[in-house]
Amino acid sequence: MNAQTIPLRHGANRRPAERQAKPLLMLIRDKHRAIPAPHQWASLGQALLEGDPIADDLAAWLCGADRPARKQAFEQALHYGIASLPEADEPLRAFFAVVESAPTWLDRQRLNRGMAACAVSGRTGMRVLRDLGLMAGYQASAINRTLVMTGALQKGAAKRVAETTKWWMDCTTPGGLEILSQGYRSTVQVRLIHAMVRRHLQHDPEWDTARWGLPINQVDMQATYLAFSVLFIVGQRALGTWLRQQEAEDIMHLWRYIAWLMGVKDDRLSSTFQDGLIALYQNLLSQDGPDASSQQLGRALMDEPLARHYALPGSLPGQWEKQVHLSIIRWFVGRRGLKALGLPTYSLPWYPLIFMPANALWCVVNRAVPGGKQRLVKAGRASQERLLRSLFGSTAPAIRPLQGER
């Protein structure tokens, strides 16, 4: 594959991207490793044309003859294992043979420790994922293209945040990633949804492969996974949550497995926090800059707190949450980022400046006393569960069903 076949978006925004990613570069110890060598840069560009072959084959099979029976077979394998279907067709058998296996590097004790570390910060971690991972990520307009063309704006930001939070909670609940458990099932379901979206958009005449590469390609999947791991760690520390280095490494291990289960290839996975910082920095250099979709998605997500279900009546709780999130976003992306996202540029980082010292003191005090970390984990998980209930209200938390995909 030569340079002419690499999608045009690759590195088209490199100089501004280097400026935007400079805070990450400051955290990288070996800065020479962060600068992509020519072969690394070419490989990153080529990965924009790489999908998820076994999931793509499964999606094609599901769209074949007798769809209801094939979907039922998928659901049976998802809930009871492929062994419950001794005469399953090859695409179904090949897919589940992979996801039901375990990579040689997997350490389930580290998974459990990573899950506990994800709960330590409680709602703070969820705010980081929303405001640094999701909102700041909208500045990468090529990734937005999939959201826009699949109707994410029409479906609403509240629905997307709720479903993503539900999936995150499934994956970070103790035992949730055991084969056939809820986190495993949610991740496999999302992986297939991605394959169905990829299949749909590849047949859409408006999709420009020469410009954007494949929909939901390996580069964009890697960016999402690193947002849930690297940015989650960086953002929590920036808001005062004290994570020990081993806890950070365990979070990286947890999300390395989740990303593997999601279909990210081994050469796009990072085994350490420093490797993850380097991979994210290089990924950001490849991403396209903000456009009109960044502002459309940004403004929709800005108003998402207004649609939540609060215990207190009236509009005040929603307006408060909206301002808190805007303040955190300002802390992470600056005034330039607010403008790119179509958000009020007069927003100030008042909340982090007040919250960060208090949160740091809270974490230090709790970790200094016996059983303190366990209390942090318990209280943090309870806070995350309350947030999940506020997102769904009286509706049972669930990821949209497969048949809902276009």
N, C-alpha and C positions, 0 to 999 in steps of 0.2 A: 504494500500500500504506500503510495507516494504522497507528497504534500498536496497535490491537486485533489486528492480524494478525501482529505481531512476536512470536516465541516468548517464553513467560513467563520462560525462563531468562536472557534478555538483561538484564544489569545487576542481577539479583536479589540478587547478593552484592557489590554495588559497594563499599560502605564497607570491608568486610574485604579485598576485592581491592585497593583502593587502598593499604592498609597492607602487604599482601603484595608489591605491585609497587613499593613506595617505593625499594628499592635501584636498580631500573632508572631511575626518575625522576631519581635523583641523577647518572646518567651522561649524561642528555640535556642538551645545551647550551641549547637554546631550549625551556624548560619550558612556555611558553605554547602552543607547537605540540602539546605532548603531551596537553593537555586537549582531548578531542574536542568540536568544535562541534556544535550540535544536528543539522545535516544529516549530519555524519560519524557521530554516534551512531545516527541512524536508519538510515543506510546499513549500518552494522555489524550492526544487528539484522535488517535485511532479508536480509543475506547468509547468515543462518542457514537460510534457505529456498532457497538457491541450491546446486545440485549441479554436475554436470559434463556438460552436455547431449550432447556428441558421444560421450563414454564411456558415458553412460546409454543412448543409442540403440544403441551397439554391444552392450552387455550384453543389451538386449531382443532384438536380432537373433540373438545367440548362443543365446538361450533359446527360439528359434522352432523351426520344423520342421527335421529332419535335423541335429541338434546335432553329431554327430561330424564331419560334413563341414564344417560352419561353423567348428568349433574348429580343424580341420586347416587351413582357409583362413587363419584368424587366425595360427596358428603359422607358416605359410609367409610371410605378409606380415611377421611379426615378425623372422624370420631372413633373409629374402631380399628384402624390400621389396615394396611394393604393386605395383610395375611387373611383378613376376613373376606377377601375377594380372590380366591385361588385362580379364577379364570379371567382376571382383569386384562383389558387391552394393554398393549405395550406402552403407549404414552403415559397412561395412568400408573402403571407398574414402575416405569423408569423414574418418574417424578418422585414417587413416594419412597422408592429404594434409596434415593439421595437424602430427602428431608428426614427420614426415619433413622438414618445413620448418624454418626457423630464424627466430626473432624478429629484427627489424631491429637490436636493441641487442646481440645476441650477439657476443662477442669471444672466439674460441677460444684465443687466447694467454692471456687472463685466466683462462679455465677451467683451463688447464694450471698456471698459477701458483697458482690456488686449490687445486688438487689437491696440489701440493707443500706448501703451507702447512698443509693438513689432516694431512699426514704428520709435520710437524715435532715435535709433542708426543708422538707415538707412543701409548703406552697411556694417558697422561694424558687425551688428547682423548677416547678411548673411555670412560673413566670419567666424564668430564664429560657425555657424551651419555646415559649410563645413569643417573647419579645426579642430575643437574640437569635434563636434558631429559626423560627418561622418568619417573623416580621422582617428581620434584617435580611433573611434569605430571599425575600421578594425583590431585592435589588438585582438578582441574577435573572434577567428577563427571559433567557432561553428556557430555563426551568419553568417559568410561569406559562410558557406557551401551551404546555400540556394542560395546565389548570384551566386556562381560558377556553381552549378548544373542547374540553370535556364538560364545560358548563359549570365550573366551580363557582363563578360569580353568581350564577342564577341559583345554585344550590345553597349558597350562603356560607359566610365565614363561620357562623356559630355551629353549623352542622359539621364542618371540617374539623374545627377545634375539638368538638365533643368526641368525634369518632377517633381522632388521633390520640386524645387523652385516654379514652377507653382502651385502645390498643397498648399504649404505654403502660397503663396500670396492669393490664393482663400480663405483659412481659416482665414487669418488675415485682410482681407478687411472688413470694416464696413458693417454689414448686411449679410456677406458671409455665416454665419452659421444658418441663418433662414431656416426653412424647405423649401425645393425645390430650395434654392439659390445655387450659384455656389460652395461655399466651402462645403456645406452639400453634394451636388452631388458628388464632387470630392472625399470626404472622404468615402462615401458609395461605390463609384466605386473602390477605392483602397482596401477597406475592402473585397470586393468580389474577386478582383484580388488575394489578399492574400489567400483567401479560395481556389481559383482555383489552385494556386501554391501548397498549402498544399495537396490538393487532388492528384495532379500530382506526387509530390515527394514521397508521401506515397506508391504509386504503382511502384516506381522506385527501382529496386533491389539493386542499389548502396546506397540507403539511409539507414543508420544504426541507427535505432530508439534506440537501446540499448545504443548507444554512445551519440547521439545528441538529443534524444527526438523527439517530433513532429516538423516538419518544421513550422516556424513562430508561435512558441508557446507563452504562456502567459508571460514567463520570458523575451523572446527576444522582444516581443511587448512592454513590460514595459520599457525595456532598451531604446528602440527607443523613446518612449514618453518622458522619463525623459531627454533624450538628447535634445529634442526640448524645454523643459521647464527649468529644473534645470541647465543643462550645458549652455543653452542659457543665463540665468541670470548670472551665475558665470563667463562665458567667457566675456560677455560684461563689467562687472565690472572690470575684469582683464585688459581690454583694455581701461579703462578710462571712459566708459559710466556711467553716474550717474543715477541709477534707485532707486527711493525711495522704501522703504519697501512695501508700499501698491501697488505700481506698480508691484513689483515682485510677490506679492500674487495674483494680478489680472491676471498676465501671467500664474501662476500656475492654477488658476481657468479655464482660457481659454483652456489650454491644457489638463486639467482633462476632460473637456467636449469633446474635439476632440478625446482623447484616448477612452473615453466611446463610442463615436459614431463609433470608429474604431474597437471596440470589446474587449478592455481590460476590464477585470472583475473588479468589484468594490473593491475587496480586494487587487488589485494591483494599485489602484489609490491613489494619495496623495492630501490632501486638503490644505496643507501649504508648504511653501518653506522648512522649517526644516524637515518636514515629507518626502518631496521629496529627500532631501539630504541623509537621512537615508535609504530610499528605494533604491536609486541609489548605495549607498555604499554597501549595502547587495547584490544587484544584481551583482555588479562587482566582489564580492568575489565568486560568483557562476560560472562566465564566464570562458571559456577555454582560454588559452594563445595564442599568435600569432603563425602562421605557414607560410608555403609557400604562402597560399592564401592571407595572410596579405600583403605580399610584392607584389604580383601580383596586387591586388586591389589598394594598396598604390601608386605604380608607375603609374598605369593608371590614378588615380585621380590627381597625381602630374602634369601630362601633360595636364589635362583637360582645363586649361586656354588658351592653344595654339589653341583650336578648337572654341573659341568664335568669335563672329562677332563684331569687334570694329569699331568705327567711323573713327579712324585714320588708314591709310593703312600700310602695312608692318608687320613684325613680332615683332617689339619692344613692342607694348602694351601687347601682349600675354606673352612675356618673362618677362616683368615687373611684371605682375600679378602672374606669376608662382613663381617668387622670393619672392614677398610679402607673398604669401600663405605659402611657405616653411619657411619663417621667423616666421610667426605666429604659424605654427605647431611646430617649434623648441621651441617657448615660452611655449607652452602648454604641450608637451610630452617629452621634453628633448632629449638629444643625444641617450639615450637608446631606446626611442620610435622611433626616426628616423631610427635607425638600424633595429628595429623589423618590420618597415613598408617598408624597402628597399629604404629609401630616403637618399640623401646625408648627411652624418653625419657632414660635415664641415659647414652646414647651421647655421647661427647665428641669434639670435632674434633682429636684428637691427631695423626692422620696429616697433614692439611694443614699444621698448625703446624710439623711436623718437615720435611715434604717440600717445602713452598713455597720456603723460602730456598735449599735445596740445588738445587732445579730451576731457580730463577732464576739461580743462579751457573753452573750447567751450560750454560744457554742463552746467557748473556752470554759466557762463555769460548769456546764453540764459534763463536759469531758473530764473535768478535774475531780469529779466526785464518783464514788462507786456506783455502777449501774447507769451512769449518765448517758452513755451512748445509746443504751437500750431504750431509755426514756425518749431520747431524740428520735429514734427510729419509730417508736410507737406513736408518738405525738405527730411526727411528720406524715406517717402513713394515714392517720386519721384525718389530718388536714387535707391530704390529697383526695381521700374518698369523699370528703364534704364538697370539694371543688367539683369532682365528677358528678355528684348528685345535682349540684347547681347548674351544670351544663345540660343535663338531660331532663331535669324536673321530674314529673310523674312518669315519664317514659323510661322503660328499662334500658340501661346503657347497652348499646349494640352497634356493631359495624354494619354498614348497609349490606344487604344481601347481594349475592353474586348476580342474580337476574336483574338487579337494578342498573348494572353497567351497560353502557351503550355499546 
